[in-house]
Amino acid sequence: MHIAKLAVAAFALVLGQSVAAQSQMEPVPTRQSGEGDGPFAKLVIRGATVIEGTGAPPAGPVDIVVEGNRITGLYPGSAPENVTGGAQREIDARGMYVLPGFVDVHGHNGDPGKAPQPSYGYKLWLAHGVTTVRGVSFYFGPGTPDLSDTSRSAANTIVAPRLIPYAVFGDKWSRGEPATPAEAREWVRWAKAQGFWGVKFFNSSTPAVLAAALDEAEKLQMGTVAHLAQTGVAEVNARKATELGLDGITHFYGHFESLLKDGQLVRYPANYNYFDEQSRFAWVARLADQVVEPGSDKWDEYIDFMVDSGVTLSPTFNIYSASRDVMRARAFDWHEKYTLPSLMDFYAPSATNHGSYYKDWSTEDEVAWRKFYRTWFDMTHDFHRKGGRVTAGSDPGYIYQTWGFAYIGELEMLREAGLTPLEVIRAATIDGAREIYAPRGEEPPMGRVAVGMLADLVIVPENPLDNLKILYGTGHTRLNRETGLIEQVGGVRWTVKDGVVYDARQLLADVAAMVEAEKAER
């Protein structure tokens, strides 16, 4: 079978959804009165401690003044009355922490079989402080509402984060995946004209076609990111893709194949079958046994090459984390109240649903994944330590990873990989914003708390540098040693997106109502 046709077949199987199914997604309802307040002519946030996003230490108390959708003043101590007078709203943030809105660089938005209403995911993202999401893609297939959702979010007429639309290479139009370099350039020009900001590749093309698409995207200042799937990694691994000009690599694919210690090709077992996801994912952890040792000459040379190239890594550690403890993932605190029953059905072991591969998951599989993660963490840590840019992406809606909660899980795993808490916040804010805006030759308008930046902010009641768990919508369980009572503390209190103030608790209540409604229908 021609490689492009094989790729299309693999793509359809991997996504576990059809173009027809995608077209049945419910439209996002128009934002109603009471769903967020503002933007205001003047908003004042009083007395917060600010974690500004670039790595500077916390500082406070600070009064933050927002006019419309921009930060216009930061006043240590307190702002003078002549500045704050006439404010339409004030938020008392004394004792609280303010951070830049989080950036999720790897988003999708469901399908009718698991989460048919897109506002389910949008509200969960906002409830966890995520104010910008790069969709890779938000939806799949021609005629889907990626671009209309993007424009409606920009106008704040729907309840949603800021949306950055990427298109999967060859998707969205009706002519199929390009098979020649000329067709590749034509598709990229077409995607740019439609309004897409960038291209997501699944490593399904020949090197010549991929090279042409990457070159055209760079000329048009479109971003590029790739899931370097095993069907094409023998010809284009992470090193080769970076040499061809790829901007970003998501997941782990392509890295380990660039670090083989014996031979040029991965040594698959005789019974390996990529289309059988239990085979695919159970085996992939064993790939760690085929790579060179961390700290070896080949390892260090590869890390140095990747850093020097300027490529960005968005590892999405969380999306595979169930592989090392599936029982834990199946029983996450938030499933009962915030995960739709249809989504739990999708997560369950399945022969067809992408990522639902735990058909016979064993202790040996989980131990192999724990070992795999140690190597993957080492690679990411070394890349970051040497100056490489690492960003936070969640890839939600698969493998027991529900929107919003999955993003905070990713922050915890970046910490596990060795980034300090401040480095984790930087990955989640300014570095994510820079990954999105760098291909356009622009400094991002959000990603830090600074005068002139967009008013995309997260307000939390405790210091997340002490404990990232306080960012989860379900909060953090703590024993009050004075009263002897068990308490739930934390959770984002307010999310400000584009100057609009959202009550995170109300967003979660809206999601809980969706879940209860679906349960009642059943």
C-alpha positions in Angstrom: 0.0 0.0 0.0 1.3 3.5 -0.8 2.6 5.2 2.3 0.0 8.0 2.1 -2.9 5.6 1.9 -1.5 3.6 4.7 -1.1 6.7 6.8 -4.7 7.7 6.1 -5.9 4.3 7.3 -3.7 4.5 10.4 -4.8 8.0 11.1 -8.5 7.0 11.1 -7.8 4.1 13.4 -5.7 6.1 15.8 -8.2 8.8 16.2 -11.0 6.3 16.7 -13.5 8.7 15.1 -14.8 9.4 11.7 -15.3 12.6 9.8 -19.1 11.9 9.8 -19.0 11.6 13.6 -17.2 14.8 14.0 -19.8 16.7 11.9 -22.4 15.7 14.5 -20.8 17.7 17.4 -23.2 20.0 19.0 -22.7 23.8 18.4 -21.2 25.7 21.3 -24.0 27.8 22.9 -23.7 31.5 22.9 -22.3 32.9 26.2 -25.2 33.9 28.4 -25.6 36.6 31.0 -23.9 35.4 34.2 -21.3 33.3 32.3 -18.3 35.5 33.1 -18.3 39.2 33.9 -16.7 41.8 31.8 -14.5 42.9 30.2 -14.6 46.1 32.3 -13.5 49.6 31.6 -11.6 49.1 34.8 -11.0 46.0 36.9 -8.8 46.0 40.1 -7.4 42.9 41.6 -6.3 43.8 45.2 -3.5 42.6 47.3 -2.3 39.5 45.3 1.1 37.9 45.4 2.2 37.7 41.7 4.1 34.8 40.0 4.7 36.7 36.8 5.6 33.8 34.4 9.1 34.3 33.2 10.8 32.7 36.2 10.9 35.7 38.6 10.1 34.8 42.2 6.8 35.6 43.7 6.2 39.2 44.8 3.4 40.8 46.7 1.2 42.3 47.7 0.4 43.9 44.4 -2.7 45.6 43.0 -3.3 44.8 39.4 -5.3 47.2 37.2 -7.0 45.9 34.1 -8.6 48.2 31.5 -10.6 46.3 28.9 -8.6 43.3 28.1 -5.1 44.7 29.0 -3.1 45.0 32.1 -2.5 48.7 32.6 -0.9 48.8 36.0 1.0 46.8 38.7 1.3 48.6 42.0 3.4 47.1 44.8 1.6 47.6 48.1 -1.5 49.3 46.8 -2.6 51.4 43.9 -3.4 55.1 44.5 -7.1 56.1 44.7 -6.8 58.2 41.6 -5.9 55.0 39.6 -8.4 52.7 41.1 -11.3 55.1 41.3 -14.3 54.3 39.2 -13.5 50.6 38.9 -16.5 48.6 37.8 -15.3 45.6 39.7 -12.7 44.8 42.4 -11.5 41.3 43.4 -10.1 40.9 46.9 -7.1 38.7 46.3 -5.3 39.3 49.6 -3.5 36.1 50.6 -4.0 34.7 47.1 -1.7 34.2 44.1 -2.0 35.5 40.6 -0.3 33.8 37.7 -0.5 34.3 33.9 -3.3 32.2 32.3 -2.0 28.8 31.4 -1.3 27.7 27.9 -2.2 24.2 26.7 -0.3 23.5 23.5 -1.9 20.2 22.8 -5.7 20.2 22.7 -8.5 18.3 21.0 -12.2 18.7 21.6 -14.0 15.4 21.8 -16.4 13.7 19.5 -20.1 12.8 19.8 -19.3 9.4 21.2 -17.6 10.7 24.3 -18.2 14.5 24.8 -20.6 15.8 22.1 -20.9 19.4 23.6 -17.6 21.3 23.1 -18.3 23.6 26.0 -17.7 20.6 28.3 -14.0 20.7 27.5 -13.9 24.5 27.2 -15.3 25.0 30.6 -13.1 22.4 32.2 -10.0 24.1 30.7 -11.1 27.5 32.0 -11.9 26.1 35.4 -8.3 25.0 35.7 -6.8 28.3 34.7 -6.2 27.4 31.0 -6.8 30.6 29.0 -5.2 29.6 25.7 -5.3 26.2 23.9 -3.6 25.2 20.7 -5.9 22.8 18.9 -4.0 20.1 16.9 -6.8 19.9 15.7 -9.8 20.8 17.8 -11.9 18.7 15.4 -11.1 16.5 12.4 -12.6 16.5 8.9 -13.9 19.1 6.5 -16.5 21.5 7.6 -15.7 21.3 11.3 -16.0 24.4 13.5 -12.3 25.0 14.4 -12.3 28.4 12.8 -15.7 29.5 13.9 -15.1 28.5 17.5 -11.8 30.4 17.3 -13.5 33.6 16.1 -16.3 33.3 18.6 -13.9 32.8 21.4 -11.9 35.9 20.3 -15.1 37.9 20.4 -15.9 36.4 23.8 -19.3 35.3 22.6 -18.7 31.7 23.8 -17.3 30.5 27.1 -14.0 29.1 26.0 -10.2 29.7 26.2 -8.4 31.6 23.6 -8.2 29.1 20.7 -5.3 28.7 18.3 -6.3 26.5 15.4 -3.9 24.1 13.7 -4.9 21.6 11.0 -3.6 18.1 10.6 -1.6 17.8 7.3 -4.0 16.8 4.5 -7.1 17.2 6.6 -9.9 19.8 6.4 -10.1 19.9 2.6 -11.8 17.2 0.5 -8.8 16.1 -1.7 -7.0 13.8 0.8 -3.4 13.9 2.0 -0.9 15.4 -0.5 1.3 12.8 -2.2 3.8 15.1 -3.9 5.9 18.1 -2.8 3.8 20.4 -5.1 0.6 19.1 -3.5 2.0 19.6 -0.1 2.8 23.2 -0.7 -0.6 23.7 -2.2 -2.3 22.3 0.9 -0.2 24.5 3.2 -1.1 27.6 1.2 -4.8 26.5 1.3 -4.7 26.0 5.1 -3.1 29.4 5.7 -5.8 31.1 3.5 -8.5 29.4 5.6 -7.1 30.9 8.8 -5.2 28.1 10.4 -2.1 29.1 12.4 -0.1 26.0 11.9 0.2 22.3 10.8 0.2 19.1 12.8 2.0 16.2 11.2 1.6 12.5 11.9 4.7 11.5 10.0 2.7 9.9 7.3 4.3 11.4 4.2 7.6 10.7 2.4 10.5 12.8 3.5 10.3 14.9 0.4 6.6 15.7 0.9 7.2 16.5 4.6 10.2 18.7 3.7 8.1 20.7 1.2 5.3 21.2 3.6 7.7 22.3 6.4 9.4 24.7 4.0 6.2 26.2 2.8 4.8 26.6 6.3 8.0 28.4 7.4 7.7 30.8 4.5 4.1 31.5 5.5 5.0 31.9 9.2 2.9 28.9 10.2 3.9 26.8 13.2 4.6 23.1 12.8 4.4 20.3 15.3 4.6 16.5 14.8 3.5 13.3 16.4 6.2 11.2 14.7 4.2 8.0 14.4 5.9 4.6 14.2 4.5 4.1 10.7 7.0 6.7 9.4 9.7 6.9 12.0 12.1 4.5 10.1 12.5 7.3 7.6 11.8 10.4 9.7 12.8 10.2 13.3 12.9 13.2 15.6 16.5 14.2 14.5 15.6 14.0 10.8 12.3 16.0 11.3 14.3 18.6 13.2 16.8 18.8 10.4 14.0 19.3 7.9 12.8 22.3 9.9 10.1 21.1 12.3 9.3 23.6 15.0 8.0 21.3 17.7 7.8 17.6 18.7 5.0 16.3 20.9 4.9 13.0 22.8 8.0 10.7 22.9 7.8 9.4 19.3 10.9 9.8 17.3 13.3 10.6 20.1 14.1 7.0 21.2 14.4 6.0 17.5 17.1 8.7 17.2 19.0 7.1 20.1 19.2 3.5 19.2 22.4 1.8 20.5 22.4 -1.1 18.0 21.5 -0.7 14.4 19.5 1.8 12.5 16.0 0.3 12.9 13.9 -0.5 15.9 13.8 -4.2 16.7 10.1 -5.1 16.8 9.0 -8.4 18.2 7.7 -10.9 15.5 4.1 -10.6 16.7 4.0 -6.8 16.8 1.0 -5.2 15.2 0.7 -1.4 15.1 -3.0 -1.5 14.5 -3.5 -3.5 17.7 -3.1 -0.8 20.3 -2.4 -3.2 23.1 0.5 -4.5 21.1 1.6 -1.0 20.1 1.5 0.5 23.6 2.6 -2.5 25.6 5.6 -2.9 23.3 6.6 0.8 23.1 7.7 0.9 26.7 10.2 -1.8 25.9 11.8 0.6 23.4 13.7 2.0 26.4 15.8 -1.1 26.4 17.1 -0.4 22.9 18.4 3.2 23.5 21.8 4.4 24.6 22.4 5.2 28.3 21.5 8.7 29.5 24.7 10.8 29.8 26.6 8.7 27.1 28.3 10.6 24.3 25.6 9.8 21.7 22.9 10.8 24.2 24.6 14.2 25.0 25.3 14.8 21.3 21.6 14.3 20.5 20.4 16.6 23.3 22.9 19.3 22.2 21.7 19.0 18.6 18.1 19.4 19.6 18.8 22.4 21.8 20.9 24.1 19.2 18.2 23.6 16.5 15.7 25.5 18.5 13.0 22.8 18.4 10.4 22.9 21.2 9.4 19.8 23.2 5.8 19.4 24.5 6.1 15.9 26.0 2.4 15.4 27.1 3.6 13.0 29.9 0.2 12.8 31.4 -1.6 11.2 28.5 0.3 8.0 28.9 0.5 8.0 32.7 -2.2 5.4 33.2 0.1 2.9 31.5 2.1 2.8 34.7 -0.9 2.4 37.0 -4.2 1.9 35.3 -6.2 1.2 38.4 -5.2 4.6 39.8 -6.2 6.4 36.6 -9.5 4.6 36.5 -10.3 5.9 40.0 -9.2 9.6 39.8 -11.0 11.8 42.3 -12.8 13.8 39.6 -14.3 11.0 37.5 -17.5 10.6 39.6 -18.5 14.3 39.5 -16.9 15.7 36.4 -16.2 12.9 33.8 -19.2 12.2 31.6 -20.5 8.6 31.6 -20.0 8.5 27.8 -16.4 9.5 28.3 -15.9 6.8 30.9 -17.3 4.4 28.4 -14.8 5.6 25.8 -11.9 5.2 28.3 -12.9 1.5 29.0 -10.9 -1.3 27.3 -11.9 -1.3 23.6 -10.9 -2.8 20.4 -11.6 0.4 18.5 -11.4 3.5 20.7 -8.0 5.2 20.5 -6.1 4.9 23.8 -8.5 2.4 25.3 -5.9 -0.3 25.0 -5.9 -1.9 28.5 -7.5 -5.1 27.3 -5.1 -7.3 29.3 -2.7 -4.9 31.0 -0.3 -6.6 33.3 2.2 -5.9 36.1 5.0 -6.4 33.5 3.5 -3.8 31.2 3.2 -1.2 34.1 6.8 -1.9 35.3 8.0 -1.5 31.7 6.3 1.9 31.5 7.7 3.1 34.8 11.2 2.3 33.4 10.3 4.0 30.1 9.2 7.2 32.0 12.6 7.4 33.8 14.4 7.5 30.5 11.9 9.9 29.0 12.1 12.2 32.0 15.9 12.1 31.8 15.8 13.1 28.2 13.4 16.0 28.8 15.3 17.2 31.9 18.6 17.2 30.1 17.1 19.0 27.1 15.6 21.6 29.4 18.7 21.9 31.6 20.8 22.7 28.5 18.5 25.5 27.4 15.8 23.8 25.4 12.2 25.0 25.5 9.7 22.7 27.1 6.0 23.5 27.1 2.8 22.0 28.7 0.3 20.1 26.6 -2.4 17.7 27.9 -3.9 15.9 24.8 -7.1 15.4 26.8 -10.1 13.1 26.2 -8.1 9.8 26.0 -6.7 7.3 28.5 -8.6 8.5 31.6 -7.3 12.0 31.1 -10.3 14.4 31.3 -10.0 18.1 30.2 -8.5 20.5 32.6 -7.6 17.9 35.2 -5.2 16.4 32.7 -3.4 19.7 32.3 -2.7 20.0 36.0 -1.5 16.4 35.8 1.0 17.4 33.1 2.4 20.2 35.4 2.9 17.6 38.1 4.7 15.3 35.7 7.0 18.1 34.4 7.9 18.6 38.1 8.6 14.8 38.3 10.8 15.1 35.3 13.0 17.5 37.2 11.8 21.0 36.3 11.6 23.2 39.4 8.1 24.6 40.3 9.0 28.0 38.8 10.3 26.3 35.7 7.0 24.4 35.5 5.0 27.6 35.7 7.2 29.1 33.0 6.6 26.1 30.7 2.9 26.5 31.3 2.8 30.2 30.6 5.4 32.3 28.7 7.1 29.4 27.0 3.9 27.9 25.8 2.9 31.3 24.4 6.3 31.7 22.8 6.0 28.3 21.1 2.7 29.5 19.5 3.9 33.0 18.5 7.5 32.4 17.5 6.7 31.0 14.0 4.8 34.2 13.3 7.9 36.3 14.3 6.0 37.9 17.2 6.4 38.2 20.9 3.2 36.8 22.5 0.6 39.2 23.8 0.0 36.9 26.8 1.9 34.5 29.0 3.2 36.8 31.7 1.8 39.3 34.3 3.1 42.6 32.9 1.8 46.0 31.9 0.6 45.9 28.3 -0.1 42.2 28.3 -3.5 40.7 27.7 -5.5 40.2 30.9 -5.2 36.4 30.9 -4.8 35.5 34.6 -5.3 32.7 37.1 -6.2 33.6 40.7 -5.7 30.8 43.3 -6.1 30.8 47.1 -2.7 29.2 47.9 0.8 29.1 46.5 1.1 26.5 43.7 4.9 26.6 44.0 4.4 24.8 47.3 1.9 22.3 45.9 0.7 22.1 42.3 -2.2 19.9 43.5 -4.0 23.0 44.7 -4.7 23.8 41.0 -6.9 20.7 40.5 -10.6 21.5 40.3 -11.3 19.0 43.1 -8.7 20.7 45.2 -6.2 19.1 47.6 -7.1 16.9 50.6 -5.6 18.1 53.8 -6.0 17.3 57.5 -6.6 20.3 59.7 -4.4 19.5 62.6 -6.2 22.0 64.9 -9.8 20.7 64.3 -8.9 17.1 63.2 -11.2 17.5 60.2 -10.3 16.5 56.6 -10.6 19.5 54.3 -10.5 20.1 50.6 -8.4 23.2 49.9 -7.4 25.1 46.8 -8.8 24.9 43.4 -8.6 27.9 41.0 -10.9 30.7 42.3 -11.1 33.0 39.3 -9.9 32.7 35.7 -9.6 35.9 33.8 -9.5 35.5 30.0 -9.3 38.5 27.8 -10.5 40.7 30.7 -13.5 38.5 31.3 -13.7 37.2 34.9 -14.9 33.6 35.2 -15.9 32.1 38.5 -14.0 28.7 38.4 -16.4 27.1 40.9 -19.4 28.0 38.8 -17.7 26.6 35.7 -17.2 23.3 37.5 -20.8 23.4 38.7 -21.9 23.8 35.1 -19.8 20.7 34.1 -21.2 18.7 37.1 -24.7 19.5 35.9 -23.8 18.2 32.4 -22.6 15.0 34.0 -25.7 14.6 36.1 -27.9 15.3 33.1 -26.3 12.5 31.2 -26.6 10.1 34.1 -30.3 11.0 34.4 -30.8 10.2 30.7 -29.3 6.8 31.3 
